[in-house]
């Protein structure tokens, strides 16, 4: 690398560090660019939103006001949030997603308990505008839940058949449209189950690699029974032996996971039974793993 390029990189790194340390409002501790940046990043991550420049400026102004007023409760909440943001950044991608799914629900519930707080109302507006329902209900159906539903199913079917398949945009669009049409006819329990899909899917992605192989095998067998119930023509596939390669669908005379899912994009009711026991069992397993790990994603949000 040329000397001039090294000097430029060092200059940019130093400038970035100075910007991060820039004091916006004096205090003990002061409000810095880094605190505002990390708090904003946490906010966007926790609520799965992308703020506009104008919205970012509103957050900055609110934090500055808290520091100028020496509002100890708000300042403590902000600093706690920044500390958690640093902790969460150390987690794996799948564990971070599991944390986010749990945290989002808790955070939204807390915001709704303070309807007279202007900032809480504003945050809810930002969140709800980014998560418009695609079908009314109690709770309403969102595209996030619909996408998570079909992703979970494709994962289950893929594992049961030994035929890896991830839903493409066309399948997700078809699934969401059909699910939105059927959603008003679902029971309250089924609606609750569907809206919990993002959290369940995050739990599956986080815990699946940590499960012993024998336990994974039990899940595949359980999901295989669901596949047989939904598609009787599909023989219950045995998991390939260690080191062996699964036979291609054409070689064993069965349809692939992709073919099955595309043919069944409107059979939402039938899939609910396949989900029920698996969700309960996996939540139990997830809670056990959390307990062993000290439940690192339990988080008390104290800013609002």
Backbone torsions as a table, in degrees:
resi	resn	phi	psi	omega
1	UNK	NA	136.0	-177.7
2	UNK	-69.0	147.7	-179.9
3	UNK	-55.6	-40.7	-177.9
4	UNK	-65.3	-34.4	179.4
5	UNK	-69.9	-39.3	177.4
6	UNK	-61.5	-44.1	-179.7
7	UNK	-61.7	-40.9	179.7
8	UNK	-63.3	-44.0	-179.6
9	UNK	-63.8	-41.3	178.6
10	UNK	-64.3	-38.3	179.3
11	UNK	-64.7	-45.2	-179.7
12	UNK	-63.9	-40.4	179.0
13	UNK	-63.9	-42.4	179.4
14	UNK	-65.3	-40.2	179.3
15	UNK	-64.1	-39.5	178.6
16	UNK	-64.0	-42.1	179.8
17	UNK	-64.3	-40.8	179.1
18	UNK	-63.9	-41.0	179.5
19	UNK	-63.0	-40.0	-178.7
20	UNK	-66.2	-32.3	-177.6
21	UNK	-88.4	-3.5	-177.3
22	UNK	-57.9	127.1	-179.6
23	UNK	-85.4	123.1	178.4
24	UNK	-91.2	-41.5	178.0
25	UNK	-139.4	124.9	179.1
26	UNK	-62.6	154.8	178.4
27	UNK	170.0	-174.0	179.0
28	UNK	-131.7	89.8	1.5
29	UNK	-81.6	165.6	178.4
30	UNK	-77.1	162.0	172.6
31	UNK	-87.0	120.4	-178.2
32	UNK	-115.3	168.9	176.3
33	UNK	-59.4	-37.3	-179.2
34	UNK	-63.7	-42.6	179.3
35	UNK	-61.9	-46.8	179.2
36	UNK	-61.2	-44.3	-178.6
37	UNK	-63.5	-45.7	-179.5
38	UNK	-67.9	-39.8	178.4
39	UNK	-62.8	-44.6	179.5
40	UNK	-63.3	-41.4	178.7
41	UNK	-62.3	-42.5	177.7
42	UNK	-62.0	-44.5	-179.8
43	UNK	-57.5	-48.6	-179.1
44	UNK	-64.5	-41.9	-179.1
45	UNK	-66.6	-47.7	-175.5
46	UNK	-64.4	-35.8	-177.4
47	UNK	-100.8	1.4	178.8
48	UNK	53.2	52.8	178.9
49	UNK	-131.2	162.5	174.6
50	UNK	-120.5	110.0	-176.5
51	UNK	-74.0	146.4	172.0
52	UNK	-78.5	169.2	177.6
53	UNK	-60.4	-39.7	179.6
54	UNK	-63.6	-42.2	179.5
55	UNK	-67.4	-37.6	177.2
56	UNK	-62.4	-39.0	180.0
57	UNK	-66.4	-34.8	177.2
58	UNK	-64.3	-40.7	177.2
59	UNK	-62.6	-45.1	179.6
60	UNK	-59.1	-44.3	-179.5
61	UNK	-64.4	-40.1	-179.1
62	UNK	-65.5	-42.8	177.7
63	UNK	-63.9	-41.1	179.3
64	UNK	-61.9	-40.7	178.7
65	UNK	-62.0	-41.3	-179.9
66	UNK	-61.7	-40.5	-179.7
67	UNK	-70.2	-39.5	-179.3
68	UNK	-66.5	-35.3	179.9
69	UNK	-81.7	-6.2	-176.3
70	UNK	55.1	43.2	178.9
71	UNK	-76.6	95.3	-173.2
72	UNK	-59.7	-41.6	-177.9
73	UNK	-62.6	-46.4	179.8
74	UNK	-65.8	-42.6	-179.9
75	UNK	-62.0	-43.5	178.2
76	UNK	-61.2	-41.9	179.0
77	UNK	-61.9	-42.1	179.1
78	UNK	-63.8	-46.7	-178.8
79	UNK	-65.2	-36.9	175.4
80	UNK	-63.2	-40.9	178.9
81	UNK	-62.1	-43.8	178.6
82	UNK	-62.1	-40.2	178.5
83	UNK	-63.3	-41.8	179.6
84	UNK	-67.4	-37.0	178.7
85	UNK	-59.3	-40.3	178.3
86	UNK	-66.5	-40.8	179.2
87	UNK	-63.5	-47.0	-177.1
88	UNK	-64.1	-30.4	-179.3
89	UNK	-64.7	-19.8	179.7
90	UNK	-83.6	-13.5	-177.8
91	UNK	-76.6	162.6	174.4
92	UNK	-69.2	163.8	-178.9
93	UNK	-58.9	-43.1	-178.1
94	UNK	-69.1	-39.2	177.9
95	UNK	-68.3	-35.9	177.2
96	UNK	-62.4	-39.9	179.5
97	UNK	-66.9	-38.7	176.8
98	UNK	-62.8	-43.3	176.9
99	UNK	-58.9	-46.4	-176.8
100	UNK	-61.5	-43.4	-178.5
101	UNK	-62.2	-40.7	178.5
102	UNK	-71.4	-41.5	-176.0
103	UNK	-68.0	-40.0	-178.1
104	UNK	-58.1	-46.6	180.0
105	UNK	-59.7	-45.3	-179.2
106	UNK	-65.9	-41.1	-177.7
107	UNK	-65.9	-44.7	179.4
108	UNK	-63.3	-41.0	177.3
109	UNK	-59.7	-42.5	179.9
110	UNK	-65.8	-40.4	179.6
111	UNK	-63.1	-38.0	-178.8
112	UNK	-71.5	-14.5	177.5
113	UNK	-82.0	-8.3	-179.7
114	UNK	-124.8	63.9	-175.4
115	UNK	-65.8	-18.1	-178.6
116	UNK	-89.4	-4.2	179.2
117	UNK	-85.4	118.5	-177.0
118	UNK	-57.2	-41.5	-178.2
119	UNK	-68.3	-39.4	177.8
120	UNK	-61.6	-42.3	178.3
121	UNK	-62.7	-41.2	-179.0
122	UNK	-64.6	-43.3	179.3
123	UNK	-60.9	-43.9	178.9
124	UNK	-61.8	-39.0	178.4
125	UNK	-62.9	-43.1	178.1
126	UNK	-61.1	-46.8	-178.6
127	UNK	-63.0	-48.4	-174.6
128	UNK	-69.0	-33.0	177.7
129	UNK	-67.0	-28.0	179.2
130	UNK	-88.5	-8.8	-178.4
131	UNK	-132.8	55.6	-179.6
132	UNK	-64.0	135.9	178.8
133	UNK	-68.9	148.3	176.4
134	UNK	-103.7	-5.3	173.8
135	UNK	-156.7	136.8	-179.3
136	UNK	-76.6	153.5	179.1
137	UNK	166.2	178.8	177.4
138	UNK	-123.2	93.9	1.2
139	UNK	-81.7	163.1	177.6
140	UNK	-70.6	159.0	178.4
141	UNK	-91.0	131.6	176.0
142	UNK	-111.4	161.4	178.1
143	UNK	-64.9	-33.2	178.8
144	UNK	-59.2	-43.6	179.5
145	UNK	-67.9	-40.5	179.6
146	UNK	-63.3	-43.8	179.6
147	UNK	-65.1	-41.3	179.7
148	UNK	-64.3	-38.2	179.3
149	UNK	-56.7	-52.9	-176.1
150	UNK	-70.7	-31.4	177.6
151	UNK	-66.9	-40.5	176.6
152	UNK	-62.3	-46.2	-178.5
153	UNK	-62.0	-43.5	179.7
154	UNK	-63.6	-36.8	177.1
155	UNK	-63.8	-47.2	-179.4
156	UNK	-61.0	-48.9	-178.5
157	UNK	-64.1	-41.1	179.2
158	UNK	-61.2	-45.5	179.7
159	UNK	-65.5	-39.1	-178.8
160	UNK	-67.6	-36.0	-176.1
161	UNK	-96.1	-9.8	-175.7
162	UNK	66.2	32.1	-176.7
163	UNK	-132.9	95.0	-173.7
164	UNK	-61.4	132.5	-179.3
165	UNK	-154.4	129.7	173.6
166	UNK	-115.2	135.3	-177.2
167	UNK	-64.9	136.6	176.4
168	UNK	-89.2	177.3	-176.9
169	UNK	-62.6	-36.9	-179.7
170	UNK	-62.3	-43.8	179.0
171	UNK	-66.5	-42.1	179.2
172	UNK	-62.4	-40.6	178.6
173	UNK	-63.6	-45.1	179.8
174	UNK	-64.7	-41.9	179.7
175	UNK	-63.0	-47.1	-177.8
176	UNK	-62.9	-43.4	-179.8
177	UNK	-63.2	-44.1	-179.5
178	UNK	-69.1	-40.1	179.5
179	UNK	-65.3	-41.0	178.6
180	UNK	-61.4	-36.5	179.3
181	UNK	-67.6	-39.4	-177.0
182	UNK	-85.6	-18.1	-170.1
183	UNK	-55.8	-42.3	-179.4
184	UNK	-58.4	-24.8	-178.8
185	UNK	-87.1	-4.3	179.8
186	UNK	-77.1	154.7	175.8
187	UNK	-72.2	163.9	178.5
188	UNK	-60.4	-39.0	179.4
189	UNK	-63.5	-41.5	179.0
190	UNK	-65.9	-38.5	178.6
191	UNK	-63.5	-42.5	178.1
192	UNK	-62.0	-40.2	-179.5
193	UNK	-63.3	-42.5	-179.0
194	UNK	-66.5	-41.9	-178.3
195	UNK	-70.6	-16.6	176.0
196	UNK	-86.6	-1.5	-176.3
197	UNK	-57.5	-41.5	179.3
198	UNK	-59.0	-41.4	178.3
199	UNK	-67.0	-42.9	179.7
200	UNK	-62.8	-43.6	-179.1
201	UNK	-64.6	-39.5	176.1
202	UNK	-62.9	-40.0	179.2
203	UNK	-64.9	-41.0	179.5
204	UNK	-63.1	-48.1	-178.0
205	UNK	-63.1	-34.8	-178.2
206	UNK	-75.2	-42.4	-172.0
207	UNK	-92.2	-23.4	-175.3
208	UNK	-56.1	-48.9	-179.8
209	UNK	-64.3	-19.6	-177.4
210	UNK	-89.5	-10.6	-177.8
211	UNK	-74.7	142.9	173.0
212	UNK	-60.1	151.8	-177.3
213	UNK	-59.6	-35.2	179.0
214	UNK	-65.1	-37.2	179.5
215	UNK	-71.5	-38.0	174.8
216	UNK	-59.8	-40.0	179.8
217	UNK	-62.2	-38.4	178.6
218	UNK	-64.5	-41.6	177.7
219	UNK	-62.4	-44.4	-179.4
220	UNK	-60.5	-39.4	178.2
221	UNK	-65.2	-42.1	178.5
222	UNK	-62.1	-46.5	179.1
223	UNK	-67.7	-31.8	176.9
224	UNK	-62.4	-36.1	176.5
225	UNK	-64.3	-37.6	176.9
226	UNK	-65.8	-39.5	177.7
227	UNK	-61.8	-42.9	179.6
228	UNK	-63.9	-37.4	-179.7
229	UNK	-67.9	-36.8	-178.4
230	UNK	-81.8	-36.2	-178.6
231	UNK	-131.2	84.1	-175.4
232	UNK	-55.6	-25.7	-178.3
233	UNK	-71.2	-13.0	-179.2
234	UNK	-88.8	119.2	173.9
235	UNK	-68.7	148.2	177.8
236	UNK	-69.1	113.0	-174.3
237	UNK	-76.9	137.6	175.4
238	UNK	-83.8	143.5	177.8
239	UNK	-64.8	139.5	-179.8
240	UNK	-63.4	149.2	178.9
241	UNK	-64.0	160.3	-178.7
242	UNK	-55.6	123.8	178.1
243	UNK	85.4	-7.2	-178.8
244	UNK	-88.3	159.8	178.8
245	UNK	-103.4	132.6	-179.7
246	UNK	-64.4	141.6	178.7
247	UNK	-67.8	146.7	177.6
248	UNK	-68.0	150.6	-179.5
249	UNK	-54.6	-40.6	-178.8
250	UNK	-64.3	-33.6	-177.7
251	UNK	-71.4	-28.2	-177.8
252	UNK	-105.3	7.2	173.4
253	UNK	73.4	24.1	-179.8
254	UNK	-123.2	161.0	178.0
255	UNK	-80.4	152.3	178.5
256	UNK	-77.7	167.3	176.8
257	UNK	-58.9	-39.3	-179.3
258	UNK	-61.8	-45.3	-179.5
259	UNK	-63.8	-42.7	-179.2
260	UNK	-63.4	-45.0	-177.5
261	UNK	-68.6	-39.3	-179.4
262	UNK	-67.5	-32.7	178.4
263	UNK	-75.8	-17.2	-170.8
264	UNK	-121.0	26.0	-174.5
265	UNK	-64.6	-15.2	-178.4
266	UNK	-109.1	7.8	-176.2
267	UNK	-96.1	55.4	-175.0
268	UNK	-64.0	-43.6	-178.1
269	UNK	-59.9	-40.6	-177.5
270	UNK	-65.5	-30.3	-177.8
271	UNK	-77.6	-18.7	-175.8
272	UNK	-62.4	-40.6	179.0
273	UNK	-62.8	-36.1	178.9
274	UNK	-65.3	-29.9	-177.6
275	UNK	-80.4	-40.0	-165.1
276	UNK	-49.6	-64.1	-176.0
277	UNK	-63.3	-39.3	-177.7
278	UNK	-63.3	-40.9	180.0
279	UNK	-63.4	-46.3	-178.6
280	UNK	-63.0	-44.1	-179.3
281	UNK	-64.1	-42.2	-176.4
282	UNK	-71.9	-35.4	175.6
283	UNK	-60.9	-40.7	178.5
284	UNK	-61.5	-45.2	179.0
285	UNK	-63.6	-41.4	179.9
286	UNK	-61.2	-43.7	-179.8
287	UNK	-64.3	-35.2	178.2
288	UNK	-64.8	-43.3	179.4
289	UNK	-64.6	-41.7	178.0
290	UNK	-59.4	-43.2	-178.2
291	UNK	-63.9	-41.4	179.1
292	UNK	-64.9	-31.6	-178.7
293	UNK	-92.2	7.1	179.2
294	UNK	79.6	18.1	179.0
295	UNK	47.6	62.0	-174.4
296	UNK	-66.0	-16.4	-175.9
297	UNK	-101.6	12.0	170.1
298	UNK	-75.3	124.9	-172.2
299	UNK	-141.7	131.1	177.1
300	UNK	-102.1	115.3	-178.2
301	UNK	-90.5	117.4	-170.3
302	UNK	-116.1	9.0	-175.2
303	UNK	-76.4	-43.4	179.9
304	UNK	-98.1	NA	NA
